[in-house]
Amino acid sequence: MLVEKGDSLTFTVDAFSDKSAVVTVEWSQRLSKRSAKYVQVTAATISKTPSLTMLFIAKPLADAIKTANCKGAKCTIKVDGRIQYGQNSEKTMRFLVLHDKSNKPFQHRFVNTSTLSTFASGAEMLAKQVDSVGGIIPQVGMAAKASQQAISAAKAFVGDPLRDF
């Protein structure tokens, strides 16, 4: 199931202190090179059919998100107009980006071997911490399946702009 506007996402607060979760995204915009740092989070959707997704939070927004959306070990954020998304051409996998929308990196700038590896690790970690985040993932196998889907779908992301919900 694809993440939709109005869905809630849950992830662990540990993501904000994991230095390996900080990725630099580089792109060109208006004939100049740009870059920004993002905290990459593996999040679970809270819906009828739970699933995992990648959420990229711009580093300058991370502290405010942590303060407003995290209680104890659990963070929850609602998918709303602040968040943009990218998806593969088959529309079977979607990732989310929370950042300054005046930045215009294309979708493929977020999806590479490094980010997929971090997603796979995050999925495994989230599955192991089911009890600490309130049982948001019904089974550990789902995390492994999501990791494999992410890795196999990586090549399907193309040079399209991020989209608004």
ZAMARGU-4260 file (C-alpha; in steps of 0.2 Angstrom, whole numbers, plus 5000, padded with zeros to 4 digits):
<rodrens>
0) 5000/5000/5000 | 5006/5017/4996 | 5007/5031/5009 | 4994/5044/5006 | 4990/5061/5013
5) 4982/5059/5030 | 4991/5044/5035 | 5002/5044/5051 | 5020/5038/5051 | 5028/5031/5066
10) 5047/5029/5068 | 5059/5028/5083 | 5068/5043/5090 | 5085/5035/5088 | 5084/5039/5070
15) 5089/5057/5074 | 5105/5052/5083 | 5111/5040/5070 | 5125/5048/5061 | 5124/5035/5047
20) 5106/5041/5044 | 5112/5058/5038 | 5113/5058/5019 | 5118/5072/5008 | 5107/5075/4992
25) 5115/5085/4978 | 5107/5092/4963 | 5107/5107/4950 | 5094/5120/4951 | 5094/5136/4941
30) 5111/5132/4933 | 5119/5131/4950 | 5124/5116/4961 | 5115/5113/4977 | 5115/5101/4991
35) 5106/5098/5007 | 5108/5086/5022 | 5093/5075/5026 | 5090/5063/5041 | 5084/5047/5033
40) 5071/5038/5043 | 5062/5021/5040 | 5044/5024/5046 | 5029/5013/5047 | 5012/5018/5041
45) 4998/5017/5053 | 4984/5011/5042 | 4973/4996/5038 | 4988/4988/5029 | 5004/4993/5038
50) 5019/4996/5027 | 5036/5003/5028 | 5042/5019/5019 | 5058/5030/5018 | 5056/5047/5025
55) 5069/5061/5022 | 5068/5075/5035 | 5079/5090/5030 | 5092/5092/5044 | 5087/5110/5048
60) 5069/5104/5052 | 5075/5088/5062 | 5075/5097/5079 | 5058/5105/5077 | 5051/5088/5071
65) 5059/5079/5086 | 5052/5091/5099 | 5035/5092/5092 | 5032/5074/5086 | 5042/5063/5098
70) 5037/5056/5115 | 5048/5044/5123 | 5056/5032/5110 | 5041/5034/5098 | 5039/5048/5085
75) 5023/5051/5075 | 5020/5062/5060 | 5005/5065/5049 | 5007/5066/5031 | 5001/5083/5025
80) 5004/5097/5013 | 5022/5100/5020 | 5028/5083/5013 | 5032/5079/4996 | 5034/5062/4988
85) 5043/5052/4975 | 5038/5035/4968 | 5043/5022/4956 | 5036/5021/4938 | 5025/5006/4943
90) 5018/5016/4958 | 5021/5002/4970 | 5034/5011/4981 | 5034/5028/4988 | 5046/5038/4998
95) 5043/5055/5007 | 5053/5071/5009 | 5050/5084/5022 | 5060/5100/5017 | 5060/5117/5011
100) 5049/5116/4995 | 5059/5129/4986 | 5073/5116/4984 | 5069/5106/4969 | 5079/5090/4968
105) 5073/5076/4957 | 5067/5060/4964 | 5082/5049/4959 | 5093/5060/4970 | 5086/5052/4985
110) 5086/5034/4980 | 5103/5025/4978 | 5112/5010/4985 | 5117/5020/5001 | 5099/5025/5005
115) 5092/5008/5001 | 5105/5000/5013 | 5100/5012/5027 | 5082/5008/5023 | 5085/4990/5025
120) 5095/4992/5041 | 5081/5003/5048 | 5067/4991/5043 | 5077/4977/5052 | 5080/4988/5068
125) 5061/4994/5068 | 5056/4976/5067 | 5067/4972/5082 | 5060/4986/5092 | 5041/4982/5089
130) 5038/4982/5108 | 5047/4999/5111 | 5036/5008/5098 | 5020/5001/5102 | 5018/4986/5091
135) 5018/4996/5075 | 5024/4982/5064 | 5014/4965/5065 | 5028/4954/5060 | 5047/4954/5058
140) 5045/4946/5041 | 5037/4962/5034 | 5053/4972/5037 | 5063/4960/5027 | 5051/4959/5013
145) 5050/4978/5012 | 5069/4979/5012 | 5070/4967/4997 | 5056/4977/4988 | 5066/4993/4990
150) 5082/4986/4984 | 5074/4978/4969 | 5064/4994/4965 | 5078/5006/4965 | 5081/5006/4947
155) 5063/5011/4943 | 5065/5029/4950 | 5068/5041/4937 | 5072/5060/4935 | 5055/5066/4939
160) 5052/5080/4951 | 5045/5077/4969 | 5027/5078/4970 | 5015/5087/4981 | 5000/5077/4989
</rodrens>
